[in-house]
Amino acid sequence: MKAGHALWAATAALTFGAGTGMAQAGTTAQILPQTMQMLRHAIGVPTVQGQGQVPKFAAYLADQLKAGGFAPGDVEVIPVGETAALVARYRGTGKGKPIYLSGHMDVVAADRKDWTRDPFTLVEENGYLYGRGVADMKTGVVVLVQTLIRLKQEGFKPERDLVLLLSGDEETDMATTRELAKRYHDAEFLLNADAGGGTLDPTTGKPSLYEIQAAEKTYADFKITLTSPGGHSSQPSPPKNPIYRLSRALDKVAAYQFPVMSDEITVASMKALGAHTPGPIGDAMRTFAANPKDAKAVATLSADPGYVGQIRTTCVVTMIDGGHAPNALPQAASANVNCRIFPGTPVSSVQATLTKVIDDPSAKVEVLPPPPVESPASPLRKDVLDAVTRVVHQRYPGVEVVPGMSAGASDSMYFRNAGVPSYGVGAAFTKPNDSFAHGLNEKLPASEVAAGLDFWHALLTRLGG
């Protein structure tokens, strides 16, 4: 079955309540074919670093927005090196600060020979869409663009401007994000389509909860370097050998655990996740939510790679380098230590902790560029939480909506750093580890395109006023 036909059928089950000023499911069905056409084009443009395709994709989206009713002066493509950012302003009545809408146009590289299907051709099979970017995050970008065009054609007039901010290198350097945050940092809040979202039970496929990303950890790379004068390998001096000294330092880093931390976001997330997680992990989540100092719960969560990052800063060695010749004593040895830092913890304090843990005055511990972006948690705004909850419940009544913290990084961190409260509110519901974003054969349930159109239309009409 063709992707458009299958998705058209899927919309029959998606409807939002009357009396809210929102269009019914038929409107979504009517724009679904053109949405799929745009998504097919989007997947076909390999917007990976180094190929210079992001500006072309940005120009395509700009043309679509202008053809859909945006004034040329309200749409701008901002060149940044070999990539670009796209800004589109949907003008409101000016009664309040704008709402920013965030996403990114670039994708992670994909090698055709490793994939079952061509990564840059949209394919539908067995209820899934396949292609690089269907999950992260060209579907989200296309749905946002189509929703704004739909609102234009409906004559919707929000009380505040809606400003679409699409970056072009979120997966790599984030230079476009930095440029956008410099230009745009005076908003009521930001809604990020690249974070948050719903979870389906892996066994039953039923919705279990929806998470609003209200915080993310600070990303920082530290370089640990040890040196010596070197010399001939026939005259070894183990105490001076920087590789041996680096090895001892890394053993200490591996053994160290940063203090347990929590806030209202992680506590609420653990409580909700615990209610849907069986076994010892679920028990530990619920116990931690009730008492974040419970030693047994902390130990259980700390032993699980999927959850240790939710309760403390984590640092891990990711790269090593040392020596310069097989028959010479090494003059230097270094390691990269990647840290994901709990919100509110200064990068400098993590650097000081690593220095103390290594306990070697001859070791140099430095922060690598680009400078880490310290990103405070966003306040749990009642208007945002209530609006998202009502929209989610129109699709899945009663599903728990909770705030959460991402252990990764998204464009939101730059806007939070600039003082803009930011919330990850991705529209899709997926099973855990079922999207393969960044990996092989990336996929998304085909139903989530139509669902995304309904979600964003309902959310923007509620929050836009």
Backbone torsions as a table, in degrees:
resi	resn	phi	psi	omega
1	MET	NA	139.0	178.1
2	LYS	-65.0	150.0	-177.5
3	ALA	-58.4	-46.0	-177.2
4	GLY	-62.0	-40.7	-179.0
5	HIS	-65.9	-42.6	-179.2
6	ALA	-65.8	-40.7	-179.2
7	LEU	-71.0	-35.2	176.2
8	TRP	-57.9	-44.6	179.7
9	ALA	-63.9	-36.0	-177.1
10	ALA	-65.0	-27.5	-176.5
11	THR	-69.1	-19.2	-178.0
12	ALA	-59.7	-28.7	-178.7
13	ALA	-89.0	-2.9	-175.6
14	LEU	-108.7	116.0	177.3
15	THR	-146.9	141.9	177.8
16	PHE	-108.0	153.5	-171.0
17	GLY	-64.2	149.8	175.4
18	ALA	-77.4	167.9	178.0
19	GLY	82.8	6.9	-179.5
20	THR	-111.7	-0.4	-177.7
21	GLY	81.8	6.5	-177.7
22	MET	-99.3	148.3	178.5
23	ALA	-68.8	155.4	178.9
24	GLN	-82.6	176.3	-174.3
25	ALA	-61.3	-27.2	179.4
26	GLY	-58.9	-35.2	178.9
27	THR	-65.5	-40.8	175.6
28	THR	-60.9	-43.6	179.6
29	ALA	-61.3	-36.5	-178.1
30	GLN	-68.4	-34.5	-178.7
31	ILE	-94.1	-3.0	-177.5
32	LEU	-63.0	-42.6	179.2
33	PRO	-59.7	-42.6	179.3
34	GLN	-71.4	-28.8	174.4
35	THR	-65.4	-43.9	178.8
36	MET	-66.1	-35.9	176.7
37	GLN	-63.0	-43.0	178.0
38	MET	-66.2	-39.3	179.1
39	LEU	-66.4	-38.8	178.3
40	ARG	-61.2	-43.1	176.8
41	HIS	-64.2	-42.6	-177.4
42	ALA	-61.5	-45.0	179.7
43	ILE	-64.8	-31.5	-178.0
44	GLY	-74.2	-10.4	178.3
45	VAL	-98.0	112.6	-176.7
46	PRO	-76.9	82.8	-175.1
47	THR	-84.1	56.3	177.9
48	VAL	-98.3	159.0	-177.4
49	GLN	-59.1	136.6	173.5
50	GLY	91.7	-6.4	-178.0
51	GLN	-102.7	-3.8	175.2
52	GLY	65.1	24.5	-175.9
53	GLN	-94.6	-16.3	-178.5
54	VAL	-62.0	-45.5	178.1
55	PRO	-58.0	-36.0	178.5
56	LYS	-66.4	-41.9	178.9
57	PHE	-67.4	-40.2	178.1
58	ALA	-61.9	-41.2	178.6
59	ALA	-64.2	-39.1	177.0
60	TYR	-61.3	-47.8	179.1
61	LEU	-63.5	-39.1	178.4
62	ALA	-60.7	-42.9	178.5
63	ASP	-63.7	-39.6	178.7
64	GLN	-63.7	-41.8	179.2
65	LEU	-64.6	-43.1	180.0
66	LYS	-67.3	-39.2	176.8
67	ALA	-65.9	-25.1	-179.4
68	GLY	-88.0	3.2	174.4
69	GLY	121.2	-4.5	178.2
70	PHE	-78.0	136.7	175.8
71	ALA	-65.9	141.2	179.8
72	PRO	-53.1	-34.8	-179.8
73	GLY	-71.9	-11.6	179.9
74	ASP	-98.5	4.1	179.8
75	VAL	-127.3	128.0	-177.1
76	GLU	-139.6	133.4	170.2
77	VAL	-100.7	123.2	-176.0
78	ILE	-106.4	107.9	178.0
79	PRO	-68.5	137.0	175.3
80	VAL	-140.8	100.2	-176.6
81	GLY	60.7	-131.3	-179.5
82	GLU	-88.2	-0.5	-179.5
83	THR	-116.7	-163.6	-176.9
84	ALA	-164.7	161.7	171.5
85	ALA	-117.3	159.1	178.5
86	LEU	-127.3	132.3	178.1
87	VAL	-125.7	133.5	174.8
88	ALA	-136.1	127.0	-178.2
89	ARG	-106.0	119.0	174.0
90	TYR	-94.6	107.6	-171.1
91	ARG	-77.6	132.8	176.2
92	GLY	-107.7	-158.1	-177.9
93	THR	-84.4	-9.8	177.1
94	GLY	82.2	19.7	-178.7
95	LYS	-78.6	-13.7	-179.3
96	GLY	-152.2	175.0	176.6
97	LYS	-63.9	155.1	-178.6
98	PRO	-70.0	164.7	168.9
99	ILE	-108.2	128.3	176.5
100	TYR	-90.3	143.4	176.0
101	LEU	-120.6	122.0	-169.4
102	SER	-116.2	147.1	173.7
103	GLY	-169.5	-179.8	177.9
104	HIS	-138.4	145.7	-174.3
105	MET	-93.3	-16.9	-176.6
106	ASP	-85.3	163.6	178.0
107	VAL	-136.2	164.3	175.1
108	VAL	-73.4	146.9	180.0
109	ALA	-59.4	151.5	179.0
110	ALA	-143.6	131.3	-179.5
111	ASP	-99.3	119.6	-175.5
112	ARG	-54.5	-38.5	-174.8
113	LYS	-66.6	-20.1	-179.2
114	ASP	-89.9	-15.6	-174.3
115	TRP	-94.7	153.3	174.0
116	THR	-71.5	-33.8	-179.8
117	ARG	-125.1	164.4	175.8
118	ASP	-62.6	118.3	-176.8
119	PRO	-64.3	-19.4	-177.6
120	PHE	-109.4	28.8	170.8
121	THR	-131.4	124.3	179.7
122	LEU	-70.1	126.0	-178.6
123	VAL	-129.7	138.8	172.7
124	GLU	-113.6	127.2	176.5
125	GLU	-145.1	132.7	172.1
126	ASN	51.6	40.9	175.9
127	GLY	83.1	6.5	178.9
128	TYR	-121.8	149.3	168.6
129	LEU	-98.7	134.6	-179.9
130	TYR	-117.3	144.2	175.9
131	GLY	150.7	151.6	179.2
132	ARG	-67.5	117.1	178.9
133	GLY	107.8	-7.7	-179.3
134	VAL	-63.0	-34.2	177.9
135	ALA	-96.4	-38.0	-173.5
136	ASP	-134.5	94.6	-17.1
137	MET	-142.9	45.8	-176.1
138	LYS	-68.8	-29.5	173.8
139	THR	-61.5	-44.1	177.8
140	GLY	-61.8	-41.3	179.1
141	VAL	-63.4	-49.6	-178.5
142	VAL	-61.9	-42.1	179.7
143	VAL	-63.7	-41.6	176.6
144	LEU	-61.0	-46.8	-179.5
145	VAL	-62.0	-46.2	-179.5
146	GLN	-65.0	-35.4	179.1
147	THR	-66.4	-42.5	178.8
148	LEU	-64.7	-39.4	176.2
149	ILE	-64.3	-41.7	178.4
150	ARG	-60.6	-44.4	179.1
151	LEU	-63.5	-38.4	176.3
152	LYS	-59.4	-46.7	-176.3
153	GLN	-70.2	-23.4	175.7
154	GLU	-83.3	-10.2	-178.5
155	GLY	78.3	19.9	179.6
156	PHE	-63.3	132.1	-179.8
157	LYS	-122.8	96.5	-179.5
158	PRO	-71.8	159.6	177.6
159	GLU	-72.7	-20.2	-178.9
160	ARG	-134.0	155.7	177.3
161	ASP	-64.4	145.2	170.5
162	LEU	-109.1	119.4	-174.5
163	VAL	-115.2	113.7	178.3
164	LEU	-82.6	124.4	-178.8
165	LEU	-123.7	103.9	-179.4
166	LEU	-109.4	118.8	179.0
167	SER	-85.2	167.2	-175.9
168	GLY	-120.7	1.3	178.7
169	ASP	-151.0	44.0	179.1
170	GLU	-62.8	-31.7	-176.5
171	GLU	-78.4	-9.3	-175.2
172	THR	-130.7	-97.2	-170.1
173	ASP	-85.9	-22.2	-177.7
174	MET	59.9	26.3	177.7
175	ALA	-65.2	-37.5	178.8
176	THR	-67.4	-35.7	178.2
177	THR	-64.2	-44.3	178.0
178	ARG	-60.0	-40.6	179.6
179	GLU	-66.2	-42.2	178.4
180	LEU	-63.2	-42.8	-178.7
181	ALA	-66.5	-29.4	175.3
182	LYS	-66.8	-39.3	-175.4
183	ARG	-85.1	-31.0	-172.9
184	TYR	-127.0	100.3	-179.1
185	HIS	-145.6	19.9	178.5
186	ASP	-123.6	81.2	-177.7
187	ALA	-137.1	160.8	174.7
188	GLU	-65.9	-45.8	175.3
189	PHE	-169.3	172.8	177.9
190	LEU	-121.3	138.9	173.8
191	LEU	-110.9	120.7	-175.1
192	ASN	-107.1	117.6	179.9
193	ALA	-76.9	-2.3	-175.0
194	ASP	-101.0	14.7	-179.1
195	ALA	-151.1	168.7	-177.9
196	GLY	69.3	-167.8	178.9
197	GLY	123.8	179.8	-174.2
198	GLY	-101.7	154.3	179.4
199	THR	-116.5	133.1	174.8
200	LEU	-101.8	143.7	176.4
201	ASP	-61.1	127.7	-175.4
202	PRO	-64.0	-21.7	-178.5
203	THR	-94.1	-49.8	-174.8
204	THR	-92.1	-21.9	-176.1
205	GLY	78.3	4.0	179.3
206	LYS	-82.6	150.4	-179.4
207	PRO	-66.8	137.0	179.5
208	SER	-109.9	-43.2	175.9
209	LEU	-164.2	166.8	176.2
210	TYR	-125.9	132.2	-177.4
211	GLU	-113.6	130.8	171.7
212	ILE	-96.7	118.2	178.7
213	GLN	-75.3	113.3	-179.4
214	ALA	-112.3	-1.5	179.4
215	ALA	-158.6	156.1	172.4
216	GLU	-146.9	152.2	-176.1
217	LYS	-75.9	152.6	177.6
218	THR	-77.3	132.0	178.0
219	TYR	-91.9	130.5	177.2
220	ALA	-149.9	137.6	173.4
221	ASP	-110.0	131.3	177.5
222	PHE	-116.2	143.0	176.1
223	LYS	-111.5	123.9	176.2
224	ILE	-102.1	123.0	-176.6
225	THR	-128.0	134.7	172.5
226	LEU	-126.8	144.5	-175.6
227	THR	-133.1	166.6	173.0
228	SER	-159.2	166.7	178.9
229	PRO	-67.3	-17.5	-178.4
230	GLY	80.0	-155.3	-178.7
231	GLY	141.4	-171.3	-178.3
232	HIS	-79.0	139.7	-176.8
233	SER	-67.3	-13.3	177.4
234	SER	-79.3	-5.2	-179.9
235	GLN	-126.1	63.8	-174.6
236	PRO	-69.1	150.3	174.7
237	SER	-137.3	84.7	-174.7
238	PRO	-50.0	-41.2	-178.5
239	PRO	-62.6	-24.1	-178.0
240	LYS	-96.0	-13.5	-174.0
241	ASN	-64.8	116.8	-176.0
242	PRO	-66.4	-26.1	177.9
243	ILE	-68.3	-43.9	176.2
244	TYR	-62.2	-44.0	-178.8
245	ARG	-65.2	-39.0	176.8
246	LEU	-64.5	-39.5	179.4
247	SER	-60.0	-44.2	178.4
248	ARG	-64.1	-38.6	179.1
249	ALA	-63.9	-42.1	-178.0
250	LEU	-70.4	-32.0	173.6
251	ASP	-59.7	-38.8	179.4
252	LYS	-69.0	-40.1	177.2
253	VAL	-63.1	-42.6	-179.3
254	ALA	-62.5	-34.0	-176.4
255	ALA	-82.6	-15.6	-173.3
256	TYR	-86.9	139.3	171.7
257	GLN	-118.8	129.2	176.6
258	PHE	-68.9	156.8	-177.4
259	PRO	-58.8	149.3	176.2
260	VAL	-68.4	138.3	179.3
261	MET	-135.2	156.7	176.7
262	SER	-156.5	161.4	172.2
263	ASP	-150.0	-176.9	-175.2
264	GLU	-63.6	-27.2	-179.6
265	ILE	-72.2	-49.2	-178.3
266	THR	-69.1	-34.8	178.5
267	VAL	-64.7	-45.7	179.3
268	ALA	-64.2	-39.3	179.7
269	SER	-65.2	-45.2	179.9
270	MET	-62.8	-39.6	179.8
271	LYS	-62.4	-44.7	-178.8
272	ALA	-70.5	-44.8	179.7
273	LEU	-63.2	-38.7	-179.7
274	GLY	-61.2	-32.0	-179.9
275	ALA	-69.2	-18.6	-177.6
276	HIS	-116.3	8.3	-177.1
277	THR	-115.6	119.5	-178.5
278	PRO	-79.8	166.5	171.6
279	GLY	77.6	-166.4	-175.6
280	PRO	-60.0	-34.4	180.0
281	ILE	-64.8	-45.6	178.5
282	GLY	-62.0	-41.9	177.1
283	ASP	-60.1	-42.8	-179.0
284	ALA	-65.2	-38.9	178.4
285	MET	-61.1	-48.0	-178.3
286	ARG	-65.4	-39.9	178.8
287	THR	-65.8	-42.5	178.6
288	PHE	-61.7	-41.1	179.4
289	ALA	-61.5	-35.3	178.9
290	ALA	-79.2	-32.7	-178.0
291	ASN	-151.5	92.8	-177.6
292	PRO	-62.4	-7.9	178.9
293	LYS	-97.8	1.7	-178.9
294	ASP	-64.3	116.2	-171.9
295	ALA	-64.0	-41.0	-178.4
296	LYS	-65.9	-43.0	179.0
297	ALA	-64.9	-41.7	178.7
298	VAL	-61.3	-43.2	-179.2
299	ALA	-63.7	-41.3	-179.5
300	THR	-65.5	-45.9	-179.9
301	LEU	-68.0	-36.4	-178.9
302	SER	-67.7	-26.0	-179.3
303	ALA	-82.3	-8.1	-178.5
304	ASP	-103.3	116.8	-178.3
305	PRO	-57.5	-26.3	-178.3
306	GLY	-75.2	-17.8	-173.7
307	TYR	-126.6	-12.2	-179.4
308	VAL	-59.6	-34.4	-179.8
309	GLY	-69.9	-12.8	179.4
310	GLN	-83.1	-13.7	-173.0
311	ILE	-121.9	1.8	178.7
312	ARG	-167.0	165.0	167.9
313	THR	-66.6	140.3	176.8
314	THR	-125.4	143.1	175.9
315	CYS	-133.0	136.8	-178.3
316	VAL	-143.8	140.7	177.0
317	VAL	-74.7	127.8	-177.0
318	THR	-117.1	-22.0	-179.9
319	MET	-149.3	148.5	174.6
320	ILE	-134.2	154.8	179.0
321	ASP	-150.8	136.3	180.0
322	GLY	-170.8	151.0	177.8
323	GLY	78.2	163.6	-179.0
324	HIS	-137.3	-8.6	178.5
325	ALA	-161.2	148.0	-177.6
326	PRO	-69.9	-17.2	-178.3
327	ASN	-116.1	25.9	179.3
328	ALA	-132.3	147.0	173.7
329	LEU	-66.9	137.4	-176.9
330	PRO	-65.8	139.6	175.5
331	GLN	-93.2	-18.7	-179.9
332	ALA	-156.6	151.3	172.2
333	ALA	-145.6	138.0	-177.7
334	SER	-143.5	162.0	178.4
335	ALA	-143.3	145.7	173.2
336	ASN	-95.1	127.8	177.2
337	VAL	-114.0	114.8	-179.4
338	ASN	-93.9	127.1	-178.2
339	CYS	-119.7	139.8	171.6
340	ARG	-115.0	109.3	-164.5
341	ILE	-100.5	131.8	-178.2
342	PHE	-59.8	136.8	-178.9
343	PRO	-53.0	136.1	-179.7
344	GLY	93.2	-7.9	178.9
345	THR	-94.7	120.9	-179.1
346	PRO	-65.2	142.8	176.9
347	VAL	-59.7	-37.8	-178.8
348	SER	-61.3	-33.1	-179.8
349	SER	-71.6	-33.1	176.4
350	VAL	-69.0	-40.6	175.8
351	GLN	-59.7	-43.4	179.0
352	ALA	-65.3	-37.6	179.2
353	THR	-65.8	-44.3	177.9
354	LEU	-60.3	-41.2	178.5
355	THR	-61.4	-42.1	-179.4
356	LYS	-68.5	-41.5	-178.9
357	VAL	-65.2	-42.3	180.0
358	ILE	-64.8	-39.6	174.2
359	ASP	54.1	48.7	176.5
360	ASP	-137.9	106.0	-176.9
361	PRO	-58.2	-23.1	-178.9
362	SER	-83.6	-7.8	179.9
363	ALA	-83.4	135.8	176.6
364	LYS	-103.3	125.2	178.6
365	VAL	-116.5	113.1	-176.3
366	GLU	-126.9	151.9	176.2
367	VAL	-85.4	128.2	-179.0
368	LEU	-86.6	149.9	175.4
369	PRO	-74.4	159.1	-2.3
370	PRO	-72.5	158.2	-178.2
371	PRO	-56.1	132.4	178.4
372	PRO	-58.4	147.6	179.9
373	VAL	-103.4	107.3	179.0
374	GLU	-77.5	122.2	-169.8
375	SER	-123.5	106.0	-179.1
376	PRO	-69.8	153.9	175.2
377	ALA	-63.8	145.0	179.0
378	SER	-84.9	145.0	178.4
379	PRO	-64.3	147.7	-179.3
380	LEU	-82.4	84.4	-176.7
381	ARG	-67.5	129.9	-178.4
382	LYS	-65.5	-37.5	-177.8
383	ASP	-64.8	-40.3	178.6
384	VAL	-69.2	-48.3	-179.7
385	LEU	-59.4	-44.0	-178.9
386	ASP	-65.5	-43.2	-178.2
387	ALA	-65.2	-46.2	179.8
388	VAL	-63.1	-42.1	179.8
389	THR	-60.5	-45.1	-179.1
390	ARG	-64.1	-39.8	-179.8
391	VAL	-68.6	-43.0	177.7
392	VAL	-61.5	-41.5	-177.7
393	HIS	-70.0	-20.8	175.2
394	GLN	-68.9	-25.3	175.3
395	ARG	-93.5	-46.6	-177.1
396	TYR	-129.0	87.5	-177.9
397	PRO	-56.7	134.3	173.7
398	GLY	84.9	-8.1	179.3
399	VAL	-63.6	134.1	-177.7
400	GLU	-71.5	132.4	178.0
401	VAL	-112.2	120.7	-174.0
402	VAL	-133.7	154.7	173.3
403	PRO	-78.5	156.1	178.8
404	GLY	-148.6	165.3	177.9
405	MET	-117.2	133.4	177.9
406	SER	-91.4	135.4	175.7
407	ALA	-82.8	-11.2	177.4
408	GLY	-92.1	-148.8	-177.9
409	ALA	-145.0	143.6	176.7
410	SER	-139.4	177.3	178.8
411	ASP	-59.2	-23.8	-177.1
412	SER	-56.8	-29.8	-174.3
413	MET	-62.0	-35.3	179.7
414	TYR	-69.9	-36.0	179.5
415	PHE	-74.8	-37.9	174.1
416	ARG	-61.4	-41.9	178.7
417	ASN	-61.5	-30.3	179.4
418	ALA	-87.3	2.9	175.7
419	GLY	95.8	11.6	179.6
420	VAL	-100.1	113.5	175.6
421	PRO	-57.8	133.3	-173.2
422	SER	-131.4	141.9	-174.1
423	TYR	-136.2	124.1	175.8
424	GLY	-81.1	116.5	-175.0
425	VAL	-134.3	55.0	176.8
426	GLY	-58.2	146.3	-172.7
427	ALA	-84.1	-22.9	-168.0
428	ALA	-79.5	147.3	167.1
429	PHE	-108.1	124.9	-178.5
430	THR	-139.4	162.1	173.5
431	LYS	-78.3	149.2	178.6
432	PRO	-56.7	135.8	176.5
433	ASN	57.0	32.8	-176.8
434	ASP	-111.2	-0.4	-176.0
435	SER	-98.7	-25.1	-177.4
436	PHE	56.9	30.7	175.3
437	ALA	-58.4	136.4	-175.9
438	HIS	75.5	-10.7	-175.6
439	GLY	-111.7	-162.8	-179.5
440	LEU	-76.3	145.5	171.3
441	ASN	56.3	45.8	179.0
442	GLU	-54.0	138.0	-176.2
443	LYS	-147.1	166.5	178.8
444	LEU	-150.7	137.6	174.7
445	PRO	-54.5	131.7	-176.0
446	ALA	-60.8	-27.7	-179.4
447	SER	-63.6	-20.1	-171.0
448	GLU	-79.1	-9.2	174.3
449	VAL	-72.1	-53.5	177.4
450	ALA	-62.0	-41.8	178.8
451	ALA	-61.4	-38.3	178.9
452	GLY	-65.6	-39.3	177.4
453	LEU	-61.0	-43.9	178.5
454	ASP	-66.3	-43.9	-177.6
455	PHE	-58.3	-52.8	-174.9
456	TRP	-71.0	-34.3	176.3
457	HIS	-63.0	-45.9	-179.7
458	ALA	-66.1	-41.7	-176.4
459	LEU	-68.8	-42.9	-177.3
460	LEU	-71.0	-34.6	176.5
461	THR	-70.2	-28.3	175.6
462	ARG	-74.4	-51.5	-173.9
463	LEU	-80.7	-24.8	179.4
464	GLY	-73.9	-22.1	178.2
465	GLY	83.2	NA	NA
